[in-house]
Amino acid sequence: MTRKHFLIACFIQLTGMQLWAIEPQETLLLWKGAAPGALGTAEKDRPKLMVYLPAKAAANGSGIVVCPGGGYGGLAMGHEGREIAEWLNGMGAAACVLDYRHRGKGYGHPAPMLDVQRAIRQVRANADQWHLDTKRIGVLGFSAGGHLASTAGTHFDRGLAEAEDPVDRMSCRPDFMVLCYPVIAFDEPYTHRGSQKNLLGENASDELVRQFSNEKQVNEDTPPTFMFHTDADYAVPAENSTAFYAALRQAKVTAELHIYANGGHGVGLARDIQGTSTWSQRCEEWMSASGFLGKQ
């Protein structure tokens, strides 16, 4: 998080002011009962989606699960959640901001992965109600949320046809990914150690570390991907994105990567950062050219 965003967050906590205009039309619990592996029944134990739907006249049928960052120890729900929902609504896409379990709530692996997989299933299960195309359901994540989004794109199933819960019959494979200054690789010189520790614990096995070094899990079935990073990001260096991009290229998966000179980590939409502020426009162009936006 930049100093600017830290100061904004402190101001919000002190004043209780909301600096974003939109509110979700619906908040949906991922599971009606207890989530798998739940440690209790408090709010923190109940992962959910905040659903932001675009104006009907602008809606194009695309739906995107948004995973805010926070090092798997918190969630940046403002500039990596609500502000992103507002941007996505502006291009006609539905945005479903994921309030997932993490170490700050007492959870490590596999809870975050189970939450994002269930979130994608829920969006598909609610496609008729929200007027979405089940073949244009994406996932977008920032920082550790980018790791979670890349986990969704490299660890998925097509649904269980015989499942008692109709939501579990839905595929949890995203149709596309948008990864923003993502954590990707574990046990590398450029690894964000805090995210690795929060997700996998202090003494994770080599097998588990490799399993969630997501650049090592890319194959030909990994979804098309847009990525951006900044050269000045010293918290989560750009090598995370370049490693994932190289793996996508090797697997012949369509991908686009932008590395901007300016801006550190946690920039969100980067509206006030010269050059980097164009990433959202490039992303919209990529989604449109790839067929993920546009009327049904």
N, C-alpha and C positions, 0 to 999 in steps of 0.2 A: 504494500500500500504506500503510495506517495505521501509526502508530508501534507500536501494540499488535501488529499482525501481523508487523511487522519484528522486534520483540523475540522473538516466538514462533519465527520462522524461524531467528534466530540461536541460540536455545536448542536447537532441534532439531539444527542443524549441530554445535553443541558437544557435545551429549550423545548424539546418534544416536537419541533417543527418537522414537517414533511417537505422535502425539496423536490419531490416528483409529483406530477399531476395526476397520474392514473392509479386506479386501484383495481385489484382483480375482481372479475365478475363472479368467480367461484373459487373456493378453496376445497380441494379434494384430498381426503386421506388416501394414501396409497393402498392400505389394507383396511377393511371395515373392522376387523378384529385386531389382535396384536400383530405387529410386524414380526417377521422371522428373527429370532434371536433377541427380541425386545427384553430390556433389563427392568422394565417397569411399565407403568401406564400414564406417566406424566407427559406433558406436551412434547418434551424433548425425545420421547420414545416413540413418537407417532409421526413418521415422515409424511410429507404432503406436497401437493402441487398447488401453486397459485396460478390460476388460469386467467390470462389476459387475451381477450378476443378482439380482433380488429373491427372497425365499422363494417357493416354488412356490404356496403357499396364497394369497399376496397378489398374485401376478403378474397383470397385466391386459393384457399384450400390447403396451404402449407401449415404445418404445425412443428414447433421446435421446442424441445426440452432444454431449458437453460440451467446450467450448473455453475453457480457462483464459486469463486475461489475462497481461499482462507487457510491453505496449508493443511487441510484435513483436520484443522483444529477450531475452525470458526467458519462463518459464511459472510461474504461481502454482499449482502442482499440489496444494497442501494445501487452503486455504480456498476456492479456486475450482475444485477438482478432486475430490479424495477426499471432502471434506465434502459436496459437492454430490451425489456419487454415493450417499452414505449417505442423504441427504434424499430423493432420487428413488426409491431402493429402498424407502424407508419408505412411499411412496404406491403401490407396486406397479409402478413403471416400471424398465426396464433402463437403466443408465447406462453409456455408453461414453466414457471420458475420453480425449481426443485429445492425444497427444504430437506436436505438429506442428513442422515446420521453421520457423525464424525467424532474424533477423539474428545473434542470439547464437550460433547454430550455423553461421553463414556464409551464410544464405539470405535472399533477399528475394522479391518477386513473380517468378514465379507459384507458387513452392513452397507457401506456406500454403494458397492456394486449391485447388491440386491435391490437397493432403492432406485438406482437409475434404470436398471432393467425393468422393474415394475412400473416406473414412470412412463417409459416408452410403450409398454403394453397398455397402460391406462389410456394414453392418448389415442392409440389405435382403437381401443374398446369404446371410446367416446367419440369417435370420428363422425358418426352420423349426427349426434347431438350438437357437435361443435362445427359441423359442415367442413370436415377435413378430408383430404385424399390420403388414404392409408398407405399409398406408395410415395408420399412426399412428407415423411416424418423424420426430422433431423434432430441432432443433438449439438449443443453449443456450450463450450465451457472455457473458463478462465483459470489460468494457473493450476492449482490442484484440482479445480473443477474441470480444467482441460484434461488432466490425467483421467478423471472420472469419465469424461466424455469419450476419450480415446479407449478407455476400458470397455465402454458400451459398444464401441465399434470393432473391438478385437476379441471380446468374450461375450458371445450371444448364442441364442438358440432360436429356432423358428416357431416356438410355441409347442405346447403339449396338447395334441388333439383330443386326448381322453381326459384332460384335466376337469375336475369338478367345478372349479372356479372358471367362469368363461373368460376372465381377464388373462388367465394363464394359458389360454389357447392362442393368444396373440403372439406374434413374433416380437422379440425385443431387439432385433437388428435395426439400427438407424439407417435410413436411406442415404444420409449424408452427414458429414461432421464439419463443424467450424471450431477450430482449436486456437485459442487466443493466449499467447505467451504461456503455452502449456508446460507443466511438469510431465515428462515422458519417461526418461530413463532412470533406473535405480542402480546404485553401486557404481557410479561413474564419477569422474572428477567434477562434472558439471551437474550432478544430482542435487536437487533441493532436499537436503537431509531431513529437514523438519517434516516435510510431507511424507517421506519414506517411513520415518519413525512413527509418525502419527497413524499411518495406515497399517503398516505391517508389524509394528512393535520393535523393541530393541534387538531381539535375537532371531529375526526371521531366517528361515532356512534359505539356502542358495536356490533351491527349486522355486520357492515362493517369490523371492526377489526377481528371478528370471521371468516367472509367469506374469508379473505385473510391471516388468520393464517392457512397455507396450510396443516399442519399436521392434522387439524380438517376436511379437505375436502377429505381425502384419502378414496377410496372405492375399490371394487374388479375390477373396470375398469381402475384404475390408472395404467399407463404403468410400466413395469419393470425398475428398477432404480439402478444405480451405484452411490455411494457417497464417497467422501473423505473429511477429516477435519484434523486439527492438534490440539493436546492437548494444545499447547502453543498459540492458537488463543484467545486473550482476547477481540478483537474487536467484533467478531461474534463467541461466544463460541460453542464448539462441541455439546452442548445440542440441538442446532438447528437440526443437522443431526441425533442425536440419537432419538429425538422425531419423526422425519419423518420416520426413519427406523422402530421404534416400531409400528407406524401407518400402514406401509406397511405390516409388519409381521401380525398384527391383521387382515388385509384385505386379507391375503394370496397372496400378490403380491410378485413376485420374486425380491429380492433386495440383494445388496452387499455393505457393509460399511467398510471403512478403516479409522482408526484414528491413525495418526502418531505422534510421540513424538515431533519432531523438526519442527521449522518454525512457524512464526506468521501468520498474515493475508495477503492476496493478493500475495501469492507466485507464482501463475501461474503454469508453468511446474515444478517449484522447482528444476531446474537442479543442483544447487549447494548445496542442502540441503540433508545431509546424511539420507537415509531411505525414506524420503518423496519424493525424486526424482523418486522413483519406482512407484508412483501412476499411471503415464501414461501407463506404461507397464501392470499393473494390470487391468487398464481400457480396454486396447486393448484386453487382454485375455478374459475379461468378455464379451465384445461385440462379439468377435469371438465365444466363447462358447455358447452364447445366440442366435447365428444365425443372428446377425446384420452386420457382415462382411463376406466376401467370395464372390466368383463370382456368378453372377445371373444365 
